[in-house]
Amino acid sequence: MPIERKLKYSKLQYEARARVAKALAHPSRLLILDAIADGEKCVCELTELVDADQSTVSKHLAILKQAGIIADRKDRSKTFYRPTICCLKGFWECIESVLKENLKAQQAAMGR
């Protein structure tokens, strides 16, 4: 039996998941997501936080928006960003667990 028949999801679903994972795969984008988890922020606040120019931050925001992870709201000359998903807390906890397990394995390898 071909392995494709055993897949839980279709190849298109895995490709869609990869697009979301790719959108998350940058430290500045993770920083932005962490910052807007507490409430929406404007580009000017995020630019200062990320310590990058507005065009760079805008590109990161566009990637997150295209992936469906954030949404924006215009208020006169400012644009504010907020998460569209509520699962970020679980995502951060999962990442921290992986980091802790990796640290334990490294410490065990060093005999500590």
LUMDRENRO-45696 format. One line per field, with one value per atom (N, C-alpha, C): z, y, x; residue number from 1; chain; atom name. Coordinates in nm, 4 decimals. Layout:
// residues N
pz = Z ...
py = Y ...
px = X ...
pos = NUM ...
unit = A ...
site = CA ...
END
This chain:
// residues 112
pz = 0.0000 0.0000 0.0000 -0.0927 -0.0972 0.0309 0.0668 0.1903 0.1866 0.0685 0.0570 0.1153 0.1045 0.1576 0.3104 0.3730 0.5176 0.5768 0.4929 0.5427 0.6066 0.7174 0.7893 0.7162 0.6482 0.5768 0.4324 0.3485 0.2078 0.1941 0.0810 0.0550 0.0569 0.0091 0.0107 0.1538 0.2444 0.3846 0.4447 0.4093 0.4587 0.3998 0.2750 0.2139 0.2818 0.3147 0.3851 0.5235 0.5906 0.7218 0.7091 0.6055 0.5846 0.5609 0.4901 0.4684 0.6009 0.6894 0.8208 0.9013 0.9007 0.9748 0.9206 0.7894 0.7294 0.7729 0.7834 0.8290 0.9729 1.0516 1.1916 1.2075 1.1017 1.1114 1.0993 1.1785 1.1826 1.3210 1.3846 1.5204 1.5299 1.4298 1.4362 1.4314 1.3523 1.3454 1.4760 1.5388 1.6692 1.7735 1.7682 1.8590 1.8382 1.7128 1.6812 1.7369 1.7156 1.7655 1.9166 1.9827 2.1286 2.1740 2.1038 2.1406 2.1217 2.0137 1.9888 2.0620 2.1275 2.2054 2.3200 2.3699 2.4810 2.4349 2.3056 2.2508 2.1226 2.0412 1.9109 1.9224 1.8256 1.8218 1.6821 1.6755 1.5453 1.4921 1.3637 1.2999 1.3692 1.4080 1.4710 1.6011 1.6794 1.8030 1.7710 1.6702 1.6336 1.5722 1.4980 1.4385 1.5470 1.6497 1.7622 1.8354 1.8575 1.9302 1.8553 1.7263 1.6451 1.6139 1.6264 1.5955 1.4488 1.3639 1.2194 1.1548 1.0299 0.9637 0.9298 0.9004 0.8799 0.7623 0.6568 0.5416 0.5772 0.6584 0.7006 0.7884 0.8853 0.9739 0.8930 0.7984 0.7139 0.6339 0.5870 0.5148 0.6065 0.7293 0.8264 0.8540 0.8719 0.8987 0.7801 0.6591 0.5397 0.5324 0.5684 0.5679 0.6705 0.7894 0.8940 0.8540 0.7924 0.7490 0.6377 0.5410 0.4298 0.4799 0.5873 0.6452 0.7295 0.7525 0.8303 0.9798 1.0224 1.1645 1.2318 1.1553 1.2098 1.1174 1.1716 1.0942 1.1264 1.0400 1.0647 1.0685 1.1243 1.1334 1.1111 1.0176 0.9896 1.0730 1.1307 1.2072 1.1649 1.0780 1.0157 0.9463 0.9914 0.9230 0.9807 1.0848 1.1478 1.1179 1.1131 1.0986 1.2225 1.2806 1.4017 1.3690 1.4367 1.4101 1.5359 1.5148 1.6236 1.5739 1.6654 1.6228 1.5849 1.4923 1.4540 1.5169 1.5848 1.6434 1.7948 1.8655 2.0113 2.0642 1.9751 2.0166 2.0366 2.0348 2.0472 2.1812 2.2888 2.4203 2.4178 2.3610 2.3492 2.2588 2.1560 2.0643 2.1370 2.2151 2.2913 2.3906 2.4588 2.5571 2.4896 2.3713 2.2973 2.2617 2.2113 2.1755 2.2987 2.4104 2.5336 2.5800 2.5658 2.6044 2.5198 2.3893 2.3012 2.3437 2.3701 2.4114 2.5417 2.6384 2.7661 2.7474 2.6656 2.6406 2.5700 2.4756 2.4062 2.5038 2.5940 2.6931 2.7844 2.8269 2.9108 2.8381 2.7114 2.6329 2.6181 2.5962 2.5832 2.7160 2.8258 2.9569 2.9881 2.9530 2.9756 2.8922 2.7702 2.6848 2.7403 2.8137 2.8731 3.0105 3.0561 3.1860 3.3031 3.2818 3.3912 3.4499
py = -0.1184 0.0000 0.1246 0.2159 0.3372 0.4198 0.4838 0.5618 0.6760 0.7303 0.8407 0.8052 0.6817 0.6388 0.6431 0.6380 0.6368 0.7773 0.8815 1.0176 1.0600 1.1289 1.1743 1.2902 1.3719 1.4883 1.4837 1.5646 1.5697 1.6484 1.6317 1.7060 1.8563 1.8975 2.0398 2.0927 2.0111 2.0527 2.0659 1.9751 1.9864 2.1091 2.1397 2.2601 2.3858 2.3874 2.5020 2.5166 2.4054 2.4099 2.4647 2.4234 2.4705 2.6211 2.6749 2.8206 2.8948 2.8421 2.9048 2.8932 2.7749 2.7553 2.8479 2.8645 2.9526 3.0975 3.1381 3.2744 3.2961 3.1920 3.2004 3.1881 3.1517 3.1159 3.2347 3.3373 3.4505 3.5150 3.5419 3.5994 3.7306 3.8155 3.9423 3.9189 3.8221 3.7934 3.7328 3.6493 3.5944 3.7057 3.7988 3.9141 3.9972 4.0209 4.0959 4.0247 3.8946 3.8186 3.8232 3.8129 3.8210 3.9590 4.0625 4.1993 4.2269 4.1774 4.2069 4.1127 4.0112 3.9195 3.9930 4.0986 4.1764 4.2867 4.3078 4.4118 4.4650 4.5212 4.5664 4.6772 4.6790 4.7762 4.8366 4.9618 5.0257 4.9940 5.0182 4.9913 5.0681 5.1924 5.2727 5.2082 5.1497 5.0816 4.9562 4.8838 4.7593 4.7870 4.8954 4.9332 4.9591 5.0298 5.0583 4.9293 4.8452 4.7205 4.6266 4.6106 4.5192 4.5798 4.7101 4.7840 4.7660 4.7922 4.7845 4.8979 4.9255 5.0339 4.9901 5.0882 5.0614 4.9667 4.9780 4.8905 4.7442 4.7202 4.5825 4.5268 4.6059 4.5614 4.5390 4.6278 4.6121 4.4827 4.4437 4.3168 4.1987 4.2038 4.0970 4.0898 4.2051 4.2098 4.1542 4.1857 4.1358 3.9838 3.9279 3.7814 3.7179 3.7751 3.7225 3.7378 3.8492 3.8734 3.7772 3.7574 3.6665 3.5234 3.4871 3.3529 3.3414 3.4540 3.4517 3.4552 3.4934 3.4919 3.6244 3.7329 3.8646 3.9353 4.0401 4.1270 4.2710 4.3614 4.5017 4.5855 4.7042 4.8016 4.9378 5.0111 5.1453 5.2463 5.3400 5.4496 5.5772 5.6495 5.7686 5.7311 5.7834 5.7567 5.6376 5.5755 5.4628 5.3309 5.2258 5.0913 5.0120 4.9468 4.8684 4.7205 4.6382 4.4946 4.4167 4.3062 4.2184 4.0736 3.9791 3.8383 3.7975 3.7062 3.6535 3.5164 3.4658 3.3325 3.3422 3.2460 3.2489 3.1382 3.0690 2.9536 2.9865 3.1141 3.1491 3.1070 3.1170 3.0774 2.9312 2.8450 2.7040 2.6846 2.7670 2.7614 2.7958 2.9060 2.9467 2.8381 2.7801 2.6746 2.5528 2.5191 2.4059 2.4335 2.5517 2.5871 2.5824 2.6382 2.6372 2.4951 2.4040 2.2646 2.1999 2.2278 2.1738 2.2281 2.3583 2.4181 2.3568 2.3363 2.2763 2.1331 2.0564 1.9182 1.9139 2.0045 2.0106 2.0456 2.1371 2.1759 2.0576 1.9849 1.8667 1.7653 1.7412 1.6449 1.6920 1.8211 1.8750 1.8648 1.8940 1.8843 1.7396 1.6462 1.5042 1.4615 1.5109 1.4764 1.5319 1.6420 1.7033 1.6430 1.5513 1.4868 1.5742 1.6644 1.7529 1.7083
px = 0.0846 0.0000 0.0890 0.0666 0.1496 0.1357 0.2450 0.2463 0.1453 0.1147 0.0208 -0.1154 -0.1534 -0.2831 -0.2858 -0.1700 -0.1619 -0.1545 -0.1401 -0.1296 -0.2607 -0.2495 -0.3680 -0.4360 -0.3560 -0.4070 -0.3608 -0.4217 -0.3810 -0.2510 -0.1863 -0.0634 -0.0905 -0.2068 -0.2429 -0.2512 -0.3021 -0.3088 -0.1694 -0.0800 0.0572 0.1258 0.0990 0.1550 0.1018 -0.0253 -0.0844 -0.0217 -0.0004 0.0654 0.2067 0.2770 0.4135 0.4162 0.3160 0.3113 0.2949 0.2125 0.1948 0.3240 0.3841 0.5095 0.6183 0.6236 0.7234 0.7006 0.5750 0.5446 0.5912 0.5935 0.6362 0.7877 0.8561 0.9978 1.0926 1.0686 1.1617 1.1526 1.2656 1.2629 1.1838 1.1926 1.1187 0.9683 0.9257 0.7821 0.7326 0.8151 0.7761 0.7679 0.8597 0.8584 0.7328 0.6971 0.5752 0.4529 0.4443 0.3291 0.3196 0.4332 0.4343 0.3874 0.4284 0.3927 0.2435 0.1846 0.0435 -0.0513 0.0043 -0.0805 -0.1488 -0.0856 -0.1417 -0.2353 -0.2464 -0.3320 -0.2736 -0.3600 -0.3122 -0.2087 -0.1199 -0.0112 -0.0049 0.0386 0.0570 0.1965 0.2136 0.3424 0.4543 0.4268 0.5324 0.5815 0.4911 0.5324 0.6135 0.5706 0.6389 0.7755 0.7868 0.9148 1.0182 0.9762 1.0659 1.1027 1.0042 1.0253 1.1210 1.0989 1.1793 1.3158 1.3260 1.4484 1.4868 1.3873 1.4087 1.3300 1.3608 1.2885 1.1463 1.0627 0.9210 0.8960 0.9744 0.9521 0.9787 1.0802 1.1120 1.0005 0.9559 0.8477 0.7198 0.6932 0.5741 0.5789 0.6975 0.7114 0.6812 0.7325 0.7029 0.5529 0.4914 0.3471 0.2680 0.3104 0.2416 0.2481 0.3623 0.3775 0.2837 0.2782 0.1894 0.0430 0.0105 -0.1274 -0.1662 -0.0775 -0.1042 -0.1268 -0.0583 -0.0740 -0.2008 -0.2693 -0.3924 -0.3708 -0.2522 -0.2177 -0.2534 -0.2501 -0.2839 -0.3833 -0.4445 -0.5332 -0.4956 -0.5396 -0.5094 -0.6363 -0.6203 -0.7288 -0.6673 -0.7256 -0.6747 -0.7521 -0.6782 -0.7377 -0.6654 -0.7280 -0.6683 -0.5383 -0.4273 -0.2996 -0.2240 -0.2771 -0.2074 -0.2786 -0.1988 -0.2536 -0.2155 -0.3154 -0.2962 -0.3118 -0.2312 -0.2295 -0.2671 -0.3376 -0.3806 -0.3779 -0.3638 -0.3667 -0.5090 -0.5211 -0.6523 -0.6764 -0.5759 -0.5849 -0.5634 -0.6176 -0.6049 -0.5139 -0.4456 -0.3655 -0.2182 -0.1816 -0.0403 0.0193 -0.0592 -0.0069 0.0391 -0.0415 -0.0042 0.1164 0.1251 0.2385 0.3676 0.3653 0.4849 0.5227 0.4238 0.4516 0.5150 0.4678 0.5240 0.6701 0.6972 0.8355 0.9256 0.8788 0.9588 0.9857 0.8881 0.9108 1.0182 1.0165 1.1201 1.2566 1.2647 1.3924 1.4430 1.3538 1.3940 1.4426 1.3715 1.4128 1.5481 1.5681 1.6977 1.8095 1.7829 1.8825 1.9159 1.8130 1.8362 1.9243 1.8952 1.9732 2.1179 2.1364 2.2724 2.3476 2.2794 2.3433 2.3789 2.2898 2.3195 2.4398 2.4485 2.5622 2.6922 2.6851 2.8033 2.8336 2.7487 2.7695 2.7292 2.6367 2.5927 2.4623
pos = 1 1 1 2 2 2 3 3 3 4 4 4 5 5 5 6 6 6 7 7 7 8 8 8 9 9 9 10 10 10 11 11 11 12 12 12 13 13 13 14 14 14 15 15 15 16 16 16 17 17 17 18 18 18 19 19 19 20 20 20 21 21 21 22 22 22 23 23 23 24 24 24 25 25 25 26 26 26 27 27 27 28 28 28 29 29 29 30 30 30 31 31 31 32 32 32 33 33 33 34 34 34 35 35 35 36 36 36 37 37 37 38 38 38 39 39 39 40 40 40 41 41 41 42 42 42 43 43 43 44 44 44 45 45 45 46 46 46 47 47 47 48 48 48 49 49 49 50 50 50 51 51 51 52 52 52 53 53 53 54 54 54 55 55 55 56 56 56 57 57 57 58 58 58 59 59 59 60 60 60 61 61 61 62 62 62 63 63 63 64 64 64 65 65 65 66 66 66 67 67 67 68 68 68 69 69 69 70 70 70 71 71 71 72 72 72 73 73 73 74 74 74 75 75 75 76 76 76 77 77 77 78 78 78 79 79 79 80 80 80 81 81 81 82 82 82 83 83 83 84 84 84 85 85 85 86 86 86 87 87 87 88 88 88 89 89 89 90 90 90 91 91 91 92 92 92 93 93 93 94 94 94 95 95 95 96 96 96 97 97 97 98 98 98 99 99 99 100 100 100 101 101 101 102 102 102 103 103 103 104 104 104 105 105 105 106 106 106 107 107 107 108 108 108 109 109 109 110 110 110 111 111 111 112 112 112
unit = A A A A A A A A A A A A A A A A A A A A A A A A A A A A A A A A A A A A A A A A A A A A A A A A A A A A A A A A A A A A A A A A A A A A A A A A A A A A A A A A A A A A A A A A A A A A A A A A A A A A A A A A A A A A A A A A A A A A A A A A A A A A A A A A A A A A A A A A A A A A A A A A A A A A A A A A A A A A A A A A A A A A A A A A A A A A A A A A A A A A A A A A A A A A A A A A A A A A A A A A A A A A A A A A A A A A A A A A A A A A A A A A A A A A A A A A A A A A A A A A A A A A A A A A A A A A A A A A A A A A A A A A A A A A A A A A A A A A A A A A A A A A A A A A A A A A A A A A A A A A A A A A A A A A A A A A A A A A A A A A A A A A A A A A A A A A A A A A
site = N CA C N CA C N CA C N CA C N CA C N CA C N CA C N CA C N CA C N CA C N CA C N CA C N CA C N CA C N CA C N CA C N CA C N CA C N CA C N CA C N CA C N CA C N CA C N CA C N CA C N CA C N CA C N CA C N CA C N CA C N CA C N CA C N CA C N CA C N CA C N CA C N CA C N CA C N CA C N CA C N CA C N CA C N CA C N CA C N CA C N CA C N CA C N CA C N CA C N CA C N CA C N CA C N CA C N CA C N CA C N CA C N CA C N CA C N CA C N CA C N CA C N CA C N CA C N CA C N CA C N CA C N CA C N CA C N CA C N CA C N CA C N CA C N CA C N CA C N CA C N CA C N CA C N CA C N CA C N CA C N CA C N CA C N CA C N CA C N CA C N CA C N CA C N CA C N CA C N CA C N CA C N CA C N CA C N CA C N CA C N CA C N CA C N CA C N CA C N CA C N CA C N CA C N CA C N CA C N CA C N CA C N CA C N CA C N CA C N CA C N CA C N CA C
END
